[in-house]
Amino acid sequence: MANLTSDQFRKDFPAFQSRDKYDDSAVNFWLGLAYANFFNQQRWGNTLNIGVEMFVAHQLVLETMSLASVTVDGNPGEYTGAITAESGDKVSVNYDTNGSLDEGAGHWNLTTYGKRYIRMARMIGAGGLQLGIGASPLFNGPAWPGPLTSIIPNPDG
């Protein structure tokens, strides 16, 4: 499976079309990092590229949030937490974010792309579990003990 390009990423995720807001160097940086360090082709199989795209989209949104904090005299990368209540004049708005949070997902909960990614990542490689073969007397013996260690030389002597 070929690695994605920034053009393919933008085609698959039209929200990231703006090259001014999401320049190619940032997209390519996260694509390269994802393929080199965060994804295993054998584990992800045919879903590799969609996992990479969710990862990249999440990172780009976090970077945009970081840059936006600088424009309001904040520090880049500073995290103040999710807004749970807002009021102004006679209007007040509260959001219950707990229902949409994935427990233990940390920063992945900060974007919809991160939530999608973490849900996929938790499912990848989590295939069925075989507890037993069945009721046949031929296959209900003890578990396989592993390789015969007596015929494998011990490197420690």
URCOR-V737645 format. One record per pair of residues at least 4 apart in sequence whose C-alpha atoms are under 8 Angstrom apart, sorted by the first residue. I is the first residue (numbers start at 1). J is the second residue. D is the distance in whole Angstrom. If there is no record, write none. Layout:
BEGIN
i: {I	I}
j: {J	J}
d: {D	D}
END
This chain:
BEGIN
i: {3	3	4	4	4	4	5	5	5	6	6	6	6	6	7	8	9	9	10	10	10	10	11	13	16	16	17	18	18	19	19	21	22	22	22	23	24	25	26	26	27	27	27	28	29	30	30	30	31	31	31	31	32	33	33	34	34	34	34	34	35	35	35	39	39	39	39	40	40	41	41	43	43	44	44	44	44	47	48	49	50	51	51	51	51	52	53	54	54	54	54	54	55	55	55	55	56	57	57	57	58	58	58	58	58	58	59	60	61	61	62	62	62	63	63	64	65	65	66	66	66	66	66	67	67	67	68	69	69	69	69	69	69	70	70	70	74	84	84	84	84	85	85	85	85	86	86	86	87	87	87	88	97	101	101	101	102	102	105	105	105	107	108	108	108	108	108	109	109	110	110	111	112	113	114	115	116	117	118	119	120	122	123	132	133	133	134	134	135	135	136	137	148	149}
j: {35	49	8	9	31	49	9	28	31	10	24	27	28	31	11	12	13	53	14	15	16	17	17	17	21	22	22	22	23	23	24	64	26	27	60	27	28	29	30	60	31	56	60	32	33	34	56	59	35	52	53	56	36	37	38	38	39	52	55	56	39	40	52	43	44	48	52	44	48	45	48	124	125	48	51	124	125	51	52	53	54	55	117	120	121	56	57	58	113	114	116	117	59	113	114	117	60	61	113	114	62	108	111	112	113	114	63	64	65	111	66	110	111	67	77	68	69	77	70	75	76	77	78	71	76	77	72	73	74	75	76	77	78	74	75	76	78	94	95	96	97	92	93	94	95	92	93	94	91	92	93	92	101	105	109	115	109	115	109	115	118	114	113	114	115	117	118	114	115	114	115	115	116	117	118	119	120	121	122	123	124	126	127	140	139	140	139	140	139	140	140	141	152	153}
d: {7	7	6	7	7	7	6	7	8	6	6	6	6	8	6	6	6	7	5	8	6	5	8	8	8	6	8	6	8	4	7	8	7	7	7	7	6	6	6	8	6	7	7	6	6	6	6	7	6	7	8	6	6	6	7	5	6	6	7	8	6	8	7	8	7	7	8	6	8	5	6	7	6	5	8	6	7	6	6	6	6	6	6	7	8	6	6	6	5	7	7	5	6	7	7	6	6	6	6	8	6	8	6	8	5	5	6	6	6	7	6	8	8	6	8	6	6	8	7	8	5	5	7	7	6	8	7	7	5	6	6	8	8	5	5	6	7	6	6	7	8	7	6	4	7	6	5	6	6	4	6	6	6	8	6	8	7	7	6	8	7	8	8	4	6	8	7	6	5	7	8	6	6	6	6	6	6	6	6	6	6	7	8	8	7	7	7	7	8	7	6	8	7	8}
END
